[in-house]
Amino acid sequence: MHISQKSVPLQRVFHSIRFKVNKGWSTAVLLFLCPYVWTLRFCLWFHACYSPKEFAGMYS
């Protein structure tokens, strides 16, 4: 079994590590912001379905 020893520049190694960390971080941010996005979508849907008069009548 022959093992080839190719030299890899350290810049490439660190870029790969940084990319993996950034990719994980963006996933965490996405999961953190997900509830806000769903709330915004619900609010937009709710306001599209009900006029202000109907909305006021619900709680009076």
HTML snippet that shows the backbone in 3Dmol.js (N, CA, C, O; Angstrom):
<script src="https://3Dmol.org/build/3Dmol-min.js"></script>
<div id="view" style="width:600px;height:400px;position:relative"></div>
<script>
const pdb = `
ATOM      1  N   MET A   1       0.847  -1.183   0.000  1.00  0.00           N
ATOM      2  CA  MET A   1       0.000   0.000   0.000  1.00  0.00           C
ATOM      3  C   MET A   1       0.892   1.245   0.000  1.00  0.00           C
ATOM      4  O   MET A   1       1.740   1.423   0.875  1.00  0.00           O
ATOM      5  N   HIS A   2       0.685   2.070  -0.968  1.00  0.00           N
ATOM      6  CA  HIS A   2       1.507   3.270  -1.104  1.00  0.00           C
ATOM      7  C   HIS A   2       0.690   4.483  -0.660  1.00  0.00           C
ATOM      8  O   HIS A   2      -0.420   4.699  -1.147  1.00  0.00           O
ATOM      9  N   ILE A   3       1.228   5.256   0.244  1.00  0.00           N
ATOM     10  CA  ILE A   3       0.570   6.473   0.722  1.00  0.00           C
ATOM     11  C   ILE A   3       1.263   7.662   0.077  1.00  0.00           C
ATOM     12  O   ILE A   3       2.458   7.881   0.274  1.00  0.00           O
ATOM     13  N   SER A   4       0.508   8.419  -0.688  1.00  0.00           N
ATOM     14  CA  SER A   4       1.111   9.593  -1.326  1.00  0.00           C
ATOM     15  C   SER A   4       1.104  10.744  -0.334  1.00  0.00           C
ATOM     16  O   SER A   4       0.150  10.928   0.422  1.00  0.00           O
ATOM     17  N   GLN A   5       2.146  11.487  -0.349  1.00  0.00           N
ATOM     18  CA  GLN A   5       2.253  12.624   0.564  1.00  0.00           C
ATOM     19  C   GLN A   5       2.283  13.901  -0.262  1.00  0.00           C
ATOM     20  O   GLN A   5       3.348  14.402  -0.621  1.00  0.00           O
ATOM     21  N   LYS A   6       1.115  14.408  -0.550  1.00  0.00           N
ATOM     22  CA  LYS A   6       1.022  15.671  -1.280  1.00  0.00           C
ATOM     23  C   LYS A   6       0.944  16.794  -0.257  1.00  0.00           C
ATOM     24  O   LYS A   6       0.257  16.685   0.758  1.00  0.00           O
ATOM     25  N   SER A   7       1.640  17.842  -0.535  1.00  0.00           N
ATOM     26  CA  SER A   7       1.582  18.962   0.399  1.00  0.00           C
ATOM     27  C   SER A   7       0.340  19.797   0.100  1.00  0.00           C
ATOM     28  O   SER A   7       0.017  20.077  -1.055  1.00  0.00           O
ATOM     29  N   VAL A   8      -0.328  20.174   1.146  1.00  0.00           N
ATOM     30  CA  VAL A   8      -1.528  21.001   1.028  1.00  0.00           C
ATOM     31  C   VAL A   8      -1.237  22.313   1.740  1.00  0.00           C
ATOM     32  O   VAL A   8      -0.854  22.307   2.910  1.00  0.00           O
ATOM     33  N   PRO A   9      -1.410  23.428   1.059  1.00  0.00           N
ATOM     34  CA  PRO A   9      -1.155  24.712   1.721  1.00  0.00           C
ATOM     35  C   PRO A   9      -2.070  24.896   2.932  1.00  0.00           C
ATOM     36  O   PRO A   9      -3.245  24.530   2.900  1.00  0.00           O
ATOM     37  N   LEU A  10      -1.518  25.464   3.988  1.00  0.00           N
ATOM     38  CA  LEU A  10      -2.308  25.680   5.203  1.00  0.00           C
ATOM     39  C   LEU A  10      -3.489  26.603   4.949  1.00  0.00           C
ATOM     40  O   LEU A  10      -4.521  26.484   5.609  1.00  0.00           O
ATOM     41  N   GLN A  11      -3.350  27.518   4.004  1.00  0.00           N
ATOM     42  CA  GLN A  11      -4.453  28.430   3.688  1.00  0.00           C
ATOM     43  C   GLN A  11      -5.681  27.639   3.249  1.00  0.00           C
ATOM     44  O   GLN A  11      -6.803  27.981   3.625  1.00  0.00           O
ATOM     45  N   ARG A  12      -5.484  26.598   2.467  1.00  0.00           N
ATOM     46  CA  ARG A  12      -6.597  25.786   1.998  1.00  0.00           C
ATOM     47  C   ARG A  12      -7.232  25.021   3.161  1.00  0.00           C
ATOM     48  O   ARG A  12      -8.454  24.890   3.234  1.00  0.00           O
ATOM     49  N   VAL A  13      -6.399  24.524   4.059  1.00  0.00           N
ATOM     50  CA  VAL A  13      -6.916  23.787   5.218  1.00  0.00           C
ATOM     51  C   VAL A  13      -7.766  24.705   6.080  1.00  0.00           C
ATOM     52  O   VAL A  13      -8.877  24.340   6.464  1.00  0.00           O
ATOM     53  N   PHE A  14      -7.255  25.897   6.389  1.00  0.00           N
ATOM     54  CA  PHE A  14      -8.002  26.812   7.244  1.00  0.00           C
ATOM     55  C   PHE A  14      -9.258  27.336   6.554  1.00  0.00           C
ATOM     56  O   PHE A  14     -10.272  27.575   7.210  1.00  0.00           O
ATOM     57  N   HIS A  15      -9.198  27.516   5.238  1.00  0.00           N
ATOM     58  CA  HIS A  15     -10.395  27.946   4.510  1.00  0.00           C
ATOM     59  C   HIS A  15     -11.483  26.885   4.629  1.00  0.00           C
ATOM     60  O   HIS A  15     -12.656  27.211   4.812  1.00  0.00           O
ATOM     61  N   SER A  16     -11.095  25.625   4.526  1.00  0.00           N
ATOM     62  CA  SER A  16     -12.064  24.540   4.639  1.00  0.00           C
ATOM     63  C   SER A  16     -12.698  24.524   6.020  1.00  0.00           C
ATOM     64  O   SER A  16     -13.910  24.353   6.152  1.00  0.00           O
ATOM     65  N   ILE A  17     -11.874  24.703   7.052  1.00  0.00           N
ATOM     66  CA  ILE A  17     -12.402  24.717   8.423  1.00  0.00           C
ATOM     67  C   ILE A  17     -13.329  25.908   8.610  1.00  0.00           C
ATOM     68  O   ILE A  17     -14.407  25.772   9.189  1.00  0.00           O
ATOM     69  N   ARG A  18     -12.916  27.075   8.124  1.00  0.00           N
ATOM     70  CA  ARG A  18     -13.740  28.273   8.275  1.00  0.00           C
ATOM     71  C   ARG A  18     -15.071  28.111   7.556  1.00  0.00           C
ATOM     72  O   ARG A  18     -16.109  28.524   8.074  1.00  0.00           O
ATOM     73  N   PHE A  19     -15.053  27.510   6.363  1.00  0.00           N
ATOM     74  CA  PHE A  19     -16.288  27.305   5.613  1.00  0.00           C
ATOM     75  C   PHE A  19     -17.240  26.405   6.390  1.00  0.00           C
ATOM     76  O   PHE A  19     -18.440  26.676   6.444  1.00  0.00           O
ATOM     77  N   LYS A  20     -16.722  25.345   6.989  1.00  0.00           N
ATOM     78  CA  LYS A  20     -17.585  24.434   7.747  1.00  0.00           C
ATOM     79  C   LYS A  20     -18.170  25.129   8.965  1.00  0.00           C
ATOM     80  O   LYS A  20     -19.343  24.932   9.284  1.00  0.00           O
ATOM     81  N   VAL A  21     -17.366  25.941   9.651  1.00  0.00           N
ATOM     82  CA  VAL A  21     -17.861  26.668  10.818  1.00  0.00           C
ATOM     83  C   VAL A  21     -18.922  27.669  10.394  1.00  0.00           C
ATOM     84  O   VAL A  21     -19.974  27.758  11.027  1.00  0.00           O
ATOM     85  N   ASN A  22     -18.662  28.427   9.326  1.00  0.00           N
ATOM     86  CA  ASN A  22     -19.640  29.413   8.860  1.00  0.00           C
ATOM     87  C   ASN A  22     -20.927  28.741   8.409  1.00  0.00           C
ATOM     88  O   ASN A  22     -22.017  29.270   8.631  1.00  0.00           O
ATOM     89  N   LYS A  23     -20.807  27.577   7.778  1.00  0.00           N
ATOM     90  CA  LYS A  23     -22.003  26.865   7.337  1.00  0.00           C
ATOM     91  C   LYS A  23     -22.837  26.448   8.547  1.00  0.00           C
ATOM     92  O   LYS A  23     -24.061  26.577   8.527  1.00  0.00           O
ATOM     93  N   GLY A  24     -22.192  25.952   9.589  1.00  0.00           N
ATOM     94  CA  GLY A  24     -22.905  25.583  10.810  1.00  0.00           C
ATOM     95  C   GLY A  24     -23.536  26.784  11.481  1.00  0.00           C
ATOM     96  O   GLY A  24     -24.650  26.698  11.997  1.00  0.00           O
ATOM     97  N   TRP A  25     -22.832  27.902  11.476  1.00  0.00           N
ATOM     98  CA  TRP A  25     -23.338  29.124  12.095  1.00  0.00           C
ATOM     99  C   TRP A  25     -24.575  29.628  11.361  1.00  0.00           C
ATOM    100  O   TRP A  25     -25.538  30.064  11.990  1.00  0.00           O
ATOM    101  N   SER A  26     -24.550  29.570  10.033  1.00  0.00           N
ATOM    102  CA  SER A  26     -25.707  30.052   9.277  1.00  0.00           C
ATOM    103  C   SER A  26     -26.927  29.177   9.535  1.00  0.00           C
ATOM    104  O   SER A  26     -28.053  29.674   9.546  1.00  0.00           O
ATOM    105  N   THR A  27     -26.717  27.882   9.744  1.00  0.00           N
ATOM    106  CA  THR A  27     -27.836  27.002  10.077  1.00  0.00           C
ATOM    107  C   THR A  27     -28.412  27.376  11.434  1.00  0.00           C
ATOM    108  O   THR A  27     -29.630  27.390  11.610  1.00  0.00           O
ATOM    109  N   ALA A  28     -27.546  27.680  12.391  1.00  0.00           N
ATOM    110  CA  ALA A  28     -28.008  28.071  13.723  1.00  0.00           C
ATOM    111  C   ALA A  28     -28.799  29.372  13.659  1.00  0.00           C
ATOM    112  O   ALA A  28     -29.830  29.507  14.317  1.00  0.00           O
ATOM    113  N   VAL A  29     -28.324  30.318  12.879  1.00  0.00           N
ATOM    114  CA  VAL A  29     -29.037  31.592  12.735  1.00  0.00           C
ATOM    115  C   VAL A  29     -30.392  31.362  12.081  1.00  0.00           C
ATOM    116  O   VAL A  29     -31.388  31.962  12.485  1.00  0.00           O
ATOM    117  N   LEU A  30     -30.435  30.500  11.078  1.00  0.00           N
ATOM    118  CA  LEU A  30     -31.693  30.200  10.405  1.00  0.00           C
ATOM    119  C   LEU A  30     -32.701  29.600  11.381  1.00  0.00           C
ATOM    120  O   LEU A  30     -33.869  29.988  11.381  1.00  0.00           O
ATOM    121  N   LEU A  31     -32.261  28.659  12.211  1.00  0.00           N
ATOM    122  CA  LEU A  31     -33.165  28.057  13.190  1.00  0.00           C
ATOM    123  C   LEU A  31     -33.612  29.077  14.227  1.00  0.00           C
ATOM    124  O   LEU A  31     -34.744  29.019  14.706  1.00  0.00           O
ATOM    125  N   PHE A  32     -32.733  30.010  14.577  1.00  0.00           N
ATOM    126  CA  PHE A  32     -33.075  31.041  15.543  1.00  0.00           C
ATOM    127  C   PHE A  32     -34.120  31.997  14.979  1.00  0.00           C
ATOM    128  O   PHE A  32     -35.025  32.424  15.696  1.00  0.00           O
ATOM    129  N   LEU A  33     -33.998  32.333  13.694  1.00  0.00           N
ATOM    130  CA  LEU A  33     -34.913  33.298  13.076  1.00  0.00           C
ATOM    131  C   LEU A  33     -36.204  32.672  12.575  1.00  0.00           C
ATOM    132  O   LEU A  33     -37.147  33.394  12.251  1.00  0.00           O
ATOM    133  N   CYS A  34     -36.270  31.361  12.504  1.00  0.00           N
ATOM    134  CA  CYS A  34     -37.432  30.678  11.942  1.00  0.00           C
ATOM    135  C   CYS A  34     -38.745  31.077  12.624  1.00  0.00           C
ATOM    136  O   CYS A  34     -39.716  31.356  11.921  1.00  0.00           O
ATOM    137  N   PRO A  35     -38.820  31.117  13.971  1.00  0.00           N
ATOM    138  CA  PRO A  35     -40.100  31.525  14.591  1.00  0.00           C
ATOM    139  C   PRO A  35     -40.536  32.926  14.189  1.00  0.00           C
ATOM    140  O   PRO A  35     -41.732  33.180  14.049  1.00  0.00           O
ATOM    141  N   TYR A  36     -39.591  33.838  14.001  1.00  0.00           N
ATOM    142  CA  TYR A  36     -39.946  35.197  13.611  1.00  0.00           C
ATOM    143  C   TYR A  36     -40.503  35.233  12.195  1.00  0.00           C
ATOM    144  O   TYR A  36     -41.434  35.985  11.909  1.00  0.00           O
ATOM    145  N   VAL A  37     -39.940  34.431  11.321  1.00  0.00           N
ATOM    146  CA  VAL A  37     -40.419  34.379   9.937  1.00  0.00           C
ATOM    147  C   VAL A  37     -41.833  33.827   9.901  1.00  0.00           C
ATOM    148  O   VAL A  37     -42.688  34.364   9.196  1.00  0.00           O
ATOM    149  N   TRP A  38     -42.097  32.752  10.658  1.00  0.00           N
ATOM    150  CA  TRP A  38     -43.443  32.181  10.681  1.00  0.00           C
ATOM    151  C   TRP A  38     -44.452  33.157  11.282  1.00  0.00           C
ATOM    152  O   TRP A  38     -45.589  33.235  10.819  1.00  0.00           O
ATOM    153  N   THR A  39     -44.043  33.900  12.310  1.00  0.00           N
ATOM    154  CA  THR A  39     -44.931  34.893  12.911  1.00  0.00           C
ATOM    155  C   THR A  39     -45.254  35.992  11.907  1.00  0.00           C
ATOM    156  O   THR A  39     -46.402  36.419  11.791  1.00  0.00           O
ATOM    157  N   LEU A  40     -44.244  36.441  11.189  1.00  0.00           N
ATOM    158  CA  LEU A  40     -44.466  37.473  10.179  1.00  0.00           C
ATOM    159  C   LEU A  40     -45.401  36.975   9.087  1.00  0.00           C
ATOM    160  O   LEU A  40     -46.297  37.703   8.660  1.00  0.00           O
ATOM    161  N   ARG A  41     -45.202  35.744   8.632  1.00  0.00           N
ATOM    162  CA  ARG A  41     -46.075  35.192   7.591  1.00  0.00           C
ATOM    163  C   ARG A  41     -47.512  35.088   8.100  1.00  0.00           C
ATOM    164  O   ARG A  41     -48.452  35.381   7.361  1.00  0.00           O
ATOM    165  N   PHE A  42     -47.692  34.673   9.361  1.00  0.00           N
ATOM    166  CA  PHE A  42     -49.038  34.572   9.921  1.00  0.00           C
ATOM    167  C   PHE A  42     -49.685  35.952  10.000  1.00  0.00           C
ATOM    168  O   PHE A  42     -50.857  36.112   9.658  1.00  0.00           O
ATOM    169  N   CYS A  43     -48.926  36.942  10.447  1.00  0.00           N
ATOM    170  CA  CYS A  43     -49.478  38.302  10.548  1.00  0.00           C
ATOM    171  C   CYS A  43     -49.894  38.832   9.181  1.00  0.00           C
ATOM    172  O   CYS A  43     -50.954  39.443   9.041  1.00  0.00           O
ATOM    173  N   LEU A  44     -49.062  38.597   8.184  1.00  0.00           N
ATOM    174  CA  LEU A  44     -49.416  39.051   6.837  1.00  0.00           C
ATOM    175  C   LEU A  44     -50.653  38.331   6.326  1.00  0.00           C
ATOM    176  O   LEU A  44     -51.509  38.947   5.691  1.00  0.00           O
ATOM    177  N   TRP A  45     -50.759  37.030   6.595  1.00  0.00           N
ATOM    178  CA  TRP A  45     -51.928  36.267   6.176  1.00  0.00           C
ATOM    179  C   TRP A  45     -53.167  36.769   6.909  1.00  0.00           C
ATOM    180  O   TRP A  45     -54.219  36.943   6.293  1.00  0.00           O
ATOM    181  N   PHE A  46     -53.057  37.002   8.211  1.00  0.00           N
ATOM    182  CA  PHE A  46     -54.192  37.435   9.017  1.00  0.00           C
ATOM    183  C   PHE A  46     -54.715  38.780   8.532  1.00  0.00           C
ATOM    184  O   PHE A  46     -55.923  38.969   8.394  1.00  0.00           O
ATOM    185  N   HIS A  47     -53.808  39.707   8.276  1.00  0.00           N
ATOM    186  CA  HIS A  47     -54.235  41.032   7.817  1.00  0.00           C
ATOM    187  C   HIS A  47     -54.789  40.986   6.401  1.00  0.00           C
ATOM    188  O   HIS A  47     -55.608  41.829   6.036  1.00  0.00           O
ATOM    189  N   ALA A  48     -54.365  40.029   5.604  1.00  0.00           N
ATOM    190  CA  ALA A  48     -54.909  39.890   4.254  1.00  0.00           C
ATOM    191  C   ALA A  48     -56.313  39.294   4.295  1.00  0.00           C
ATOM    192  O   ALA A  48     -57.128  39.567   3.414  1.00  0.00           O
ATOM    193  N   CYS A  49     -56.600  38.479   5.314  1.00  0.00           N
ATOM    194  CA  CYS A  49     -57.896  37.802   5.397  1.00  0.00           C
ATOM    195  C   CYS A  49     -58.969  38.646   6.071  1.00  0.00           C
ATOM    196  O   CYS A  49     -60.151  38.501   5.758  1.00  0.00           O
ATOM    197  N   TYR A  50     -58.582  39.514   6.981  1.00  0.00           N
ATOM    198  CA  TYR A  50     -59.562  40.278   7.744  1.00  0.00           C
ATOM    199  C   TYR A  50     -59.356  41.766   7.533  1.00  0.00           C
ATOM    200  O   TYR A  50     -58.230  42.261   7.566  1.00  0.00           O
ATOM    201  N   SER A  51     -60.446  42.466   7.319  1.00  0.00           N
ATOM    202  CA  SER A  51     -60.367  43.920   7.217  1.00  0.00           C
ATOM    203  C   SER A  51     -60.270  44.491   8.633  1.00  0.00           C
ATOM    204  O   SER A  51     -60.605  43.797   9.593  1.00  0.00           O
ATOM    205  N   PRO A  52     -59.824  45.725   8.782  1.00  0.00           N
ATOM    206  CA  PRO A  52     -59.735  46.324  10.125  1.00  0.00           C
ATOM    207  C   PRO A  52     -61.072  46.342  10.862  1.00  0.00           C
ATOM    208  O   PRO A  52     -61.095  46.200  12.085  1.00  0.00           O
ATOM    209  N   LYS A  53     -62.191  46.515  10.144  1.00  0.00           N
ATOM    210  CA  LYS A  53     -63.505  46.527  10.800  1.00  0.00           C
ATOM    211  C   LYS A  53     -63.847  45.153  11.358  1.00  0.00           C
ATOM    212  O   LYS A  53     -64.356  45.044  12.474  1.00  0.00           O
ATOM    213  N   GLU A  54     -63.572  44.106  10.591  1.00  0.00           N
ATOM    214  CA  GLU A  54     -63.834  42.750  11.076  1.00  0.00           C
ATOM    215  C   GLU A  54     -62.962  42.434  12.285  1.00  0.00           C
ATOM    216  O   GLU A  54     -63.415  41.806  13.241  1.00  0.00           O
ATOM    217  N   PHE A  55     -61.716  42.873  12.234  1.00  0.00           N
ATOM    218  CA  PHE A  55     -60.794  42.616  13.332  1.00  0.00           C
ATOM    219  C   PHE A  55     -61.269  43.330  14.591  1.00  0.00           C
ATOM    220  O   PHE A  55     -61.208  42.758  15.679  1.00  0.00           O
ATOM    221  N   ALA A  56     -61.743  44.574  14.467  1.00  0.00           N
ATOM    222  CA  ALA A  56     -62.229  45.333  15.624  1.00  0.00           C
ATOM    223  C   ALA A  56     -63.485  44.683  16.193  1.00  0.00           C
ATOM    224  O   ALA A  56     -63.685  44.692  17.407  1.00  0.00           O
ATOM    225  N   GLY A  57     -64.333  44.120  15.335  1.00  0.00           N
ATOM    226  CA  GLY A  57     -65.549  43.473  15.802  1.00  0.00           C
ATOM    227  C   GLY A  57     -65.300  42.174  16.547  1.00  0.00           C
ATOM    228  O   GLY A  57     -66.149  41.746  17.329  1.00  0.00           O
ATOM    229  N   MET A  58     -64.181  41.549  16.330  1.00  0.00           N
ATOM    230  CA  MET A  58     -63.871  40.292  17.012  1.00  0.00           C
ATOM    231  C   MET A  58     -63.679  40.481  18.505  1.00  0.00           C
ATOM    232  O   MET A  58     -64.004  39.594  19.294  1.00  0.00           O
ATOM    233  N   TYR A  59     -63.158  41.621  18.894  1.00  0.00           N
ATOM    234  CA  TYR A  59     -62.787  41.833  20.293  1.00  0.00           C
ATOM    235  C   TYR A  59     -63.639  42.894  20.976  1.00  0.00           C
ATOM    236  O   TYR A  59     -63.249  43.401  22.028  1.00  0.00           O
ATOM    237  N   SER A  60     -64.795  43.246  20.409  1.00  0.00           N
ATOM    238  CA  SER A  60     -65.628  44.255  21.074  1.00  0.00           C
ATOM    239  C   SER A  60     -66.866  43.627  21.661  1.00  0.00           C
ATOM    240  O   SER A  60     -67.687  44.322  22.259  1.00  0.00           O
TER     241      SER A  60
END
`;
const viewer = $3Dmol.createViewer("view");
viewer.addModel(pdb, "pdb");
viewer.setStyle({}, {cartoon: {color: "spectrum"}});
viewer.zoomTo();
viewer.render();
</script>
